[in-house]
């Protein structure tokens, strides 16, 4: 089983540091991961979509339990890793908009790697 990378804890005046810096995930063929059904990280690990869009209950569970979490836009061009210590703040930001009828909404998707790790991908549509 692959060894997990863990980010260093942030100091009191620092932003949390992600284990995977922004831009290290790529969706297939220039599509968003939700459309392509897969993405690859900087280490070459391929993640495959398992299910989604997820309801708010499943997103909340994965915010706290997934091995990795990334945020992206509907075009799949901007993918940003979220450090474990920053997940609660991100959840507060998106929870009221999940399943919203408003044009700008968030949708969650669960991805898995061959080694069994899970990734939560939250996509924002504007």
N, C-alpha and C positions, 0 to 999 in steps of 0.2 A: 504494500500500500504506500502511496506517495506521502512524503512528509509535508504537512501543512505549514505554510508561512504565516506567522502572526505578526501584526504590526506592533511597533513600539508604542507604549502609552504616551499620550501627549502630556506636555508640561502644563502648568496652570494658565499660561498665556499663549499656548500654541494650539493650532488647529490639529485635529487627529490626522495622523499620517496613514495613508492606505498601504496595504501590502502590495497592491497592484496599482501603479500610477495611472492617471487618466490616459486614455488612448491605447491601452494595452489589450483591449478586447476588439476583435474585428468580426463583423457579421459577414456571412457569405454573399458574394456577388453584389456588394453595395446596398443590400437590403437591410432593414432592421432585423434584429434577431427574432422578433416575433413573426415576421414574414418569411424569413429564410429557414427558421426552425433550428438553426445552429449558430454557434459562434466559437471563435478560437482565442485563447488568451496568449500572452507573451511567451509562455513556456511551451506553446504548441499543443496544449491540452484542448481537445475538442469537446464542447458542451452541446448537448442535444435537448431540444425542447421536450419536456415531459408532459406538461399541461398548461393551459391558460387560454384566454384570460381567466384569472383567479378572482374569486369573490374576496371581499375585504377581510373576512375571517381567516382565510388561507394566507393572504398576504401578511397579515399581522403575525401569524405563526412563523412564517418563513423569515420575516424581518429579524426575529430573535433566534431562529434555529438553522438557517442556511449557512453553509460554509463560506459562501461569497455573496455579495450583493452589489449590483450595479444599477445605475440609472441611465436612461437614454431618452432621446427624442424620437418622435414618430418616424423620422427619416433614417434613423439608425446611424447618423453621422457623428453624434456626440455620445460617447459611452464613458461613464465616470464610476469608478469603484468607490464603494462606501465602506470605510473602516468600521469594525465592530462597535467601537465606542461612539460612533456617530449615528448608528442606526436608529436609536430612539428619537433623536431630533428629526431625522428624515421621516420617520413614521408620523410624527406629529404634523409635519408639513403636508403629507399626502392623504392621511386617513379620511378627512372630510370630503375629499374629492373622488375617492374610489367609488365606482358605480354611479357617478354623478351624471345627470342628463346634460350638464353644461358642455359647450364645445371643447373646452380645455379640460381633459380628464387624464387620470393615470390608470394604467392597467398593469397587472402583475402576471408574470410568467415564471414557471419553475423549469429549470434546466438541470440536467444531470451529466456527470462525467463518467467515463468508463470505470473509474475507480470507486464510484458510488457517491462522490461528493455532490452536494446540491448548490445551485446558484439561483438566487432570486433576481430576475430582471424586471425592473419597473420602468415602463415606457410612458412618456407624457405626450399626449396629443393636444396640439394647440389649434 
